[in-house]
Amino acid sequence: MASEMLETPVLIVGGGPAGLTASLLLSRHGVASLLIDKRVTGSPLPRARGVHARAMEILRVCGVEPDLRAVELPITPGAEWRTDLTGSPLREDVPSAGRSLVSPCEGLSVSQDVFESVLREHAGGYPAGQLRTGALLESFQIVDGGVLATVTEQTTGRTTRVRARWMIAADGARSGIRRQLGIAMNGPEDLGRQTMIAFRADLTARTGVRPRGIYFLTASGAALIWTHADDRWVLSQPGPIAAGDDPATVVRRVLGLPGLTLDVLGTNAWTAAAQSASQYAYGPVFLAGDAAHRFPPAGATGVSTAMHDVHNLAWKIAAVVHRHGGEKLLDSYATEREPVGRRNADETGTAWTRIFTANGAPFNGRSLAQIDMGYQYTSPVTAGDGSPDADPPGADYRQTAAPGCRAPHLWLADGSSTIDLFDRRFVLLTAEPGHAWRDAVARCPGAPVDSHVMTETQWPDLYGVAPDGAVLVRPDGHVAWRSATASTDPEADFQTAWTTSTGFAATPRR
């Protein structure tokens, strides 16, 4: 029987956070895609359990955040170090209370299996994004500047040939696509072996009804996290389970609760690594998520970084598809994301070596907020303005509108945030005196740019401009260009900014 042939602009391989977010974002940009996931059902193990504020901003703009908040775990933020679960805290690491001044979103505590189910429902709600579970990528070739892939439906054995202009490899830490392309992983691959034990038990007497985000148990070097509201937990201990032991015995001993009633739900041996791929792109193939980088769980940065990857990539693919951007725009994906992956691997790798010591801290370099929001893109599609480096080692996060940085959050008069403005199109931000910039954009209909007049008095200082200046923000919420003041030729300056940011010139209206 002849196999089916499908054509799609984008083939996404992998249905985890990177792949599902890619499908969702591409659909919102009006780009069709096919996502294949070899899993028929999700993992019974919770895997990761943290999504940081920047990723939640992406999901806020996409309309997903309310459904995730509805299933959020009511944890008490922060960490506790105890000898075992029966002991008093030796040390606490508690984040500052109060509403965040740098984001409209708080981070999210929800296990990855629940997170993926909500994300899958939203991604599947767009007709442009096809999702196929139980579909295995058997092989692929790079042909005529695109990808020709063979996909097998695992339940029936039926094969489909897929021709795609681009392929996003979101197929995990053991990425077969990465291996076939011969792309190496740089950085330590073995920072210690761990055994994860998922179990169900009522620990309320020791943790309260709102457990801490994580418990570090110093007598054993283990870590304990709450994963589901129905009394499900995960214990991760160094090394394998000793011969003659069983998982339930290990849990009782490590927690210091020999009489604990529990059900073991599963175990998994894993190895901590802090690695980033030597290249994130190979012709029409882009690596994203764990296929591009592996981080130890210090700070729970893996899921969020995966989403940042495809947030950077999706709008660029859309710009090329819709003829608003040149091919070199896609080259900037690797240029911009590779340094972030290396930096996050270095930060989390250093943290992992310290995290279980009595006086250790989860991060010894950049703050968690800086890691999450403070990275700065430097590439040919970012128009630098001579601002100092916004992401030096050891930095704590301070909002800045320097080109390449995440555009700062500011509450607007209508109760929304500046973050809510950045979605499908570029946005030009100006105050009322910046009318010449707005006129310049209006005379260039070939540039899909929305103009927004900022009336908030804090805006000029926060964005580093005079009232007659302007800031151009990309669809992924990063600043593409900034003019601190007015211009003698705003139309020419805007044309230069647009061409730099997209590789395409806008056509002025004469």
Summary of the structure (lengths in Angstrom):
residues: 510
radius of gyration: 23.8
end to end distance: 58.4
largest distance: 82.3
contacts: 1758
relative contact order: 0.13
helix: 29%
strand: 26%
